[in-house]
Amino acid sequence: MLISNYYRGSTELVSGFIYDTEKRTYKTFQLKAKEWSHTWRKGNYIKSGPLKDFKNPADITYYFPSKSEMEMKLIDIQKLGFTEDNSIVLDFGTVKK
């Protein structure tokens, strides 16, 4: 099972990591705004949202309210013996990392 953990602050940059509970591996990622979102004007407001083809490659997703909380979760899985595997291909639909 793939579990996604991510943080998005006041910018459009998304940071996170996805870990595989069966293989006990993980991969970190960062997505720039143009890779996952678009903006449009509605009246006097500017709105943003995901691109049409954007998808989360994980089975379960967790959002963290702060980057430090997300990083602490990464430390937790590292303590449990998960290892980084940069050969994992994450398919977000609009971009592969």
C-alpha positions in Angstrom: 0.0 0.0 0.0 1.3 3.5 -0.9 0.7 6.2 1.6 1.2 9.9 0.7 2.1 12.6 3.2 2.3 16.2 2.0 2.4 19.8 3.0 1.3 22.9 1.1 1.8 26.2 2.7 1.0 29.7 1.4 2.8 29.0 -1.8 1.7 26.7 -4.6 4.7 24.4 -3.9 3.7 20.9 -2.6 6.3 19.0 -0.6 6.0 15.5 0.6 6.9 11.8 0.6 5.2 8.6 -0.4 6.0 5.3 1.3 5.3 1.7 0.4 4.2 -0.3 3.4 5.0 -3.7 1.7 8.5 -2.8 0.4 9.3 -0.6 3.4 10.7 2.1 1.2 9.9 5.8 0.6 10.5 8.6 -1.9 10.3 12.4 -1.3 8.9 14.8 -3.8 8.3 18.5 -4.5 5.9 19.7 -7.2 6.0 23.3 -8.5 2.8 25.1 -9.1 2.9 24.7 -12.9 3.3 20.9 -12.5 0.0 20.4 -10.6 -2.2 23.5 -10.5 -3.7 26.3 -12.5 -5.3 29.6 -11.6 -8.3 31.4 -13.0 -10.2 34.6 -12.3 -13.8 34.5 -11.0 -15.3 37.9 -10.5 -12.9 39.8 -8.2 -11.2 36.6 -7.0 -8.3 34.6 -8.3 -8.9 30.9 -7.6 -6.5 27.9 -8.0 -7.0 24.2 -8.3 -5.4 21.0 -9.6 -4.9 20.4 -13.3 -7.5 18.2 -15.0 -5.1 15.2 -15.3 -3.5 15.6 -11.8 -3.8 12.5 -9.6 -2.3 11.4 -6.3 -0.4 8.1 -6.9 -1.0 6.8 -3.4 -3.8 4.7 -1.9 -4.2 6.9 1.1 -3.2 10.6 1.5 -2.5 12.6 4.6 -2.2 16.4 4.7 0.0 18.0 7.3 -0.7 21.6 8.6 3.0 22.3 8.9 6.1 21.2 7.1 7.9 20.3 10.4 5.0 17.9 11.3 5.4 16.2 8.0 9.2 16.0 8.4 8.7 14.4 11.9 6.5 11.8 10.3 9.3 11.0 7.8 11.7 10.6 10.7 9.2 8.2 12.3 9.1 5.9 9.3 12.9 6.1 9.0 13.2 4.9 12.6 10.9 2.0 11.7 13.4 0.9 9.1 12.0 2.4 5.9 14.7 3.3 3.4 14.8 5.8 0.6 14.4 4.4 -2.9 14.8 7.0 -5.6 14.1 4.4 -8.3 10.3 4.6 -7.4 8.4 6.4 -10.1 5.6 8.5 -8.8 2.9 9.2 -11.5 1.0 12.3 -10.7 -0.8 12.3 -14.0 0.6 15.7 -15.1 4.2 14.8 -14.2 6.3 11.8 -13.2 8.8 12.1 -10.4 
